Amino acid sequence: MYYQVEDTNLRIAGSMHLVPRDHPNLPGWVEEAFNWAEELTFETDIRNILPFLQRTDGSTLRDSLPPNLAHALFELVPKADIARWETFKLGIAVTALVSLLTPMVEGVEPQMLQRATKHHRELSFLETQCEHGRLFEAVPEAEYLALMSVVLNDRAHAKKQFVELYEAWIGSRIENVEAVMMRAPLRRSPVVYQKMLLDRNRDWMPALLRKAQSSRRTLVAVGAGHLSGQGGILDLLKEAGCSVTPILPAAA
């Protein structure tokens, strides 16, 4: 999922932050995109971001959960990780929940970020670490609890959906990614979907349009779910008058 904004030096990539451990391969465009770019832009700087994802009021994650959810969640958390999970904001715990259901390894952004740092490539970010951390406080806790309940009550389905998302993504079929996203637990909460995807997409547009005016070859990599559908990045770019075309695997 790799796109050229026509008549500009801007390319957009739909990424996966984590990929299944038993399917760790990244699509070929990832290497081509990294080599092409003079500047790499990601959602936020994930280096040393943990303090921005943690509680600061002395409470624990368990304090936010009803007993049944607390029991179901913490029976999945490895003992060595329990203390860290107890510090998470509720929204972070919900976001990270699928990582407890299926083994994962680092995906596009973590790998690109490591290489960019090593090779002194220019980096920029669409959100500060503080802004990213505050995102998870913008949704009522009841919405997060409902999503957590859905996932924990049907773990096999949640795991299957993650694998389906990876398969749609690795196949570079945005319509398949959108189909999987439509069935995802996230779409059961209009509030979470609005705050975590649609609002952020619109917030990022001024920066993307500025980068489209730059002479620097810039790659913007965001989660694949941000690209597809009405209100997705590709839709918003077209709304702003940009022509966007996929860079096909054979051309990359």
NUMAR-376134 format. One line per 2 residues: number of its first residue (from 1); their letters; for each residue x, y, z of C-alpha. Coordinates in nm, 3 decimals, padded with zeros to 5 digits. Example, Ala and Ser with C-alpha at 12.3 -4.5 7.8 and 13.67 -1.06 7.14 Angstrom:
NUMAR-376134
1) AS) 01.230:-00.450:00.780 ~ 01.367:-00.106:00.714
//
This chain:
NUMAR-376134
1) MY) 00.000:00.000:00.000 ~ 00.229:00.263:-00.143
3) YQ) 00.111:00.575:-00.328 ~ 00.248:00.868:-00.523
5) VE) 00.087:01.209:-00.486 ~ 00.116:01.317:-00.850
7) DT) 00.331:01.616:-00.946 ~ 00.485:01.628:-00.597
9) NL) 00.772:01.469:-00.407 ~ 00.530:01.317:-00.157
11) RI) 00.458:00.947:-00.123 ~ 00.214:00.788:00.121
13) AG) 00.251:00.439:00.267 ~ -00.004:00.237:00.458
15) SM) 00.186:00.039:00.717 ~ 00.142:-00.214:00.993
17) HL) 00.313:-00.122:01.318 ~ 00.339:-00.489:01.417
19) VP) 00.321:-00.805:01.208 ~ 00.261:-01.171:01.300
21) RD) 00.576:-01.342:01.426 ~ 00.517:-01.640:01.197
23) HP) 00.469:-01.405:00.897 ~ 00.740:-01.142:00.954
25) NL) 00.799:-01.051:00.590 ~ 00.738:-00.694:00.480
27) PG) 00.627:-00.609:00.124 ~ 00.894:-00.516:-00.128
29) WV) 00.783:-00.153:-00.145 ~ 00.911:-00.093:00.210
31) EE) 01.274:-00.121:00.103 ~ 01.216:00.081:-00.214
33) AF) 01.032:00.352:-00.022 ~ 01.306:00.382:00.239
35) NW) 01.576:00.411:-00.024 ~ 01.375:00.669:-00.223
37) AE) 01.298:00.902:00.066 ~ 01.512:01.192:00.183
39) EL) 01.272:01.252:00.472 ~ 01.063:00.999:00.662
41) TF) 00.746:01.103:00.842 ~ 00.565:00.883:01.094
43) ET) 00.260:00.925:01.317 ~ 00.471:00.988:01.626
45) DI) 00.816:00.920:01.764 ~ 00.788:00.578:01.929
47) RN) 01.135:00.602:02.080 ~ 01.105:00.642:02.458
49) IL) 00.731:00.699:02.427 ~ 00.629:00.476:02.720
51) PF) 00.601:00.759:02.980 ~ 00.339:00.929:02.761
53) LQ) 00.128:00.613:02.755 ~ 00.130:00.562:03.129
55) RT) -00.094:00.682:03.409 ~ 00.027:00.975:03.612
57) DG) -00.237:00.986:03.888 ~ -00.115:00.689:04.093
59) ST) -00.398:00.462:03.978 ~ -00.351:00.126:03.807
61) LR) -00.509:-00.026:03.500 ~ -00.684:-00.277:03.725
63) DS) -00.855:00.013:03.903 ~ -01.030:00.099:03.574
65) LP) -01.158:-00.252:03.507 ~ -01.455:-00.445:03.643
67) PN) -01.338:-00.767:03.811 ~ -01.437:-00.996:03.521
69) LA) -01.239:-00.795:03.266 ~ -00.944:-00.755:03.499
71) HA) -00.929:-01.132:03.548 ~ -00.966:-01.208:03.175
73) LF) -00.702:-00.951:03.077 ~ -00.435:-01.024:03.334
75) EL) -00.450:-01.398:03.282 ~ -00.313:-01.318:02.933
77) VP) -00.037:-01.081:03.045 ~ 00.300:-01.254:03.104
79) KA) 00.403:-01.228:03.469 ~ 00.713:-01.031:03.377
81) DI) 00.497:-00.767:03.207 ~ 00.222:-00.724:03.468
83) AR) 00.382:-00.426:03.642 ~ 00.420:-00.244:03.310
85) WE) 00.063:-00.319:03.202 ~ -00.070:-00.189:03.534
87) TF) 00.069:00.155:03.441 ~ -00.107:00.172:03.102
89) KL) -00.387:00.412:03.027 ~ -00.705:00.220:02.948
91) GI) -00.698:00.315:02.578 ~ -00.341:00.190:02.544
93) AV) -00.437:-00.142:02.700 ~ -00.723:-00.185:02.454
95) TA) -00.497:-00.096:02.161 ~ -00.227:-00.338:02.275
97) LV) -00.467:-00.619:02.363 ~ -00.431:-00.807:02.034
99) SL) -00.056:-00.837:02.100 ~ -00.145:-01.067:02.389
101) LT) -00.348:-01.293:02.162 ~ -00.093:-01.362:01.889
103) PM) 00.287:-01.337:01.886 ~ 00.408:-01.028:01.699
105) VE) 00.729:-00.866:01.583 ~ 00.814:-00.511:01.482
107) GV) 00.655:-00.390:01.159 ~ 00.722:-00.104:00.920
109) EP) 00.773:00.204:01.139 ~ 00.993:00.046:01.408
111) QM) 01.220:-00.107:01.146 ~ 01.234:00.207:00.933
113) LQ) 01.294:00.426:01.238 ~ 01.589:00.215:01.349
115) RA) 01.744:00.231:01.003 ~ 01.677:00.602:00.965
117) TK) 01.845:00.673:01.298 ~ 02.144:00.461:01.204
119) HH) 02.182:00.628:00.863 ~ 02.108:00.981:00.991
121) RE) 01.801:01.015:00.770 ~ 01.583:01.321:00.835
123) LS) 01.276:01.241:01.045 ~ 00.951:01.423:01.119
125) FL) 00.631:01.332:01.300 ~ 00.263:01.417:01.260
127) ET) 00.202:01.420:01.636 ~ 00.422:01.492:01.935
129) QC) 00.458:01.217:02.192 ~ 00.249:01.423:02.432
131) EH) -00.029:01.471:02.176 ~ -00.024:01.099:02.101
133) GR) -00.053:01.012:02.467 ~ -00.345:01.249:02.517
135) LF) -00.537:01.081:02.234 ~ -00.618:00.794:02.462
137) EA) -00.781:01.023:02.714 ~ -01.022:01.172:02.456
139) VP) -01.258:00.872:02.462 ~ -01.495:00.786:02.750
141) EA) -01.377:00.486:02.950 ~ -01.709:00.310:02.889
143) EY) -01.627:00.292:02.517 ~ -01.290:00.130:02.585
145) LA) -01.442:-00.116:02.832 ~ -01.701:-00.221:02.575
147) LM) -01.429:-00.283:02.313 ~ -01.215:-00.476:02.558
149) SV) -01.512:-00.693:02.645 ~ -01.580:-00.769:02.278
151) VL) -01.220:-00.877:02.216 ~ -01.180:-01.082:02.535
153) ND) -01.513:-01.258:02.482 ~ -01.412:-01.376:02.134
155) RA) -01.035:-01.398:02.132 ~ -01.018:-01.638:01.837
157) HA) -01.212:-01.395:01.621 ~ -00.991:-01.100:01.719
159) KK) -00.679:-01.301:01.639 ~ -00.826:-01.412:01.305
161) QF) -00.909:-01.052:01.213 ~ -00.553:-00.942:01.279
163) VE) -00.421:-01.213:01.048 ~ -00.679:-01.114:00.784
165) LY) -00.566:-00.752:00.810 ~ -00.204:-00.855:00.760
167) EA) -00.296:-01.068:00.457 ~ -00.494:-00.782:00.301
169) WI) -00.207:-00.544:00.368 ~ 00.070:-00.770:00.238
171) GS) -00.137:-00.814:-00.078 ~ -00.154:-00.435:-00.125
173) RI) -00.532:-00.448:-00.171 ~ -00.675:-00.139:-00.006
175) EN) -01.031:-00.256:-00.068 ~ -00.954:-00.572:00.130
177) VE) -00.802:-00.367:00.412 ~ -01.119:-00.159:00.423
179) AV) -01.334:-00.473:00.430 ~ -01.141:-00.608:00.730
181) MM) -01.152:-00.271:00.904 ~ -01.529:-00.258:00.861
183) RA) -01.558:-00.580:01.063 ~ -01.303:-00.481:01.329
185) PL) -01.410:-00.415:01.691 ~ -01.296:-00.055:01.646
187) RR) -01.587:00.008:01.410 ~ -01.832:-00.096:01.680
189) SP) -01.756:00.227:01.861 ~ -01.828:00.534:01.647
191) VV) -01.664:00.748:01.915 ~ -01.335:00.556:01.915
193) YQ) -01.332:00.534:01.535 ~ -01.391:00.909:01.506
195) KM) -01.129:01.008:01.763 ~ -00.856:00.758:01.677
197) LL) -00.885:00.756:01.297 ~ -01.104:01.017:01.129
199) DR) -01.017:01.317:01.348 ~ -00.646:01.240:01.331
201) NR) -00.661:01.209:00.953 ~ -00.804:01.560:00.925
203) DW) -00.558:01.695:01.181 ~ -00.269:01.561:00.972
205) MP) -00.384:01.712:00.642 ~ -00.223:02.058:00.678
207) AL) 00.116:01.892:00.736 ~ 00.067:01.655:00.443
209) LR) -00.026:01.938:00.209 ~ 00.280:02.136:00.320
211) KA) 00.499:01.835:00.249 ~ 00.341:01.806:-00.095
213) QS) 00.487:02.151:-00.167 ~ 00.838:02.054:-00.057
215) SR) 01.124:01.979:-00.293 ~ 01.242:01.703:-00.059
217) RT) 01.143:01.345:-00.140 ~ 00.918:01.270:00.157
219) LV) 00.763:00.940:00.259 ~ 00.473:00.954:00.505
221) AV) 00.403:00.615:00.665 ~ 00.087:00.576:00.875
223) GA) -00.121:00.279:00.976 ~ -00.297:00.119:00.680
225) GH) -00.636:00.180:00.840 ~ -00.580:00.555:00.807
227) LS) -00.565:00.535:00.428 ~ -00.885:00.361:00.329
229) GQ) -01.250:00.456:00.312 ~ -01.443:00.780:00.343
231) GG) -01.244:01.021:00.556 ~ -00.925:00.825:00.496
233) IL) -00.600:00.996:00.397 ~ -00.636:00.907:00.029
235) DL) -00.993:01.038:00.025 ~ -00.889:01.362:00.196
237) LK) -00.599:01.418:-00.043 ~ -00.835:01.381:-00.337
239) EA) -01.079:01.616:-00.165 ~ -00.793:01.869:-00.146
241) GC) -00.738:01.842:-00.522 ~ -00.447:01.598:-00.522
243) SV) -00.421:01.307:-00.763 ~ -00.299:00.990:-00.593
245) TP) -00.191:00.676:-00.777 ~ -00.067:00.343:-00.642
247) IL) 00.295:00.248:-00.700 ~ 00.256:-00.106:-00.826
249) PA) 00.488:-00.382:-00.696 ~ 00.641:-00.434:-01.042
251) AA) 00.732:-00.065:-01.059 ~ 00.877:-00.057:-00.708
//
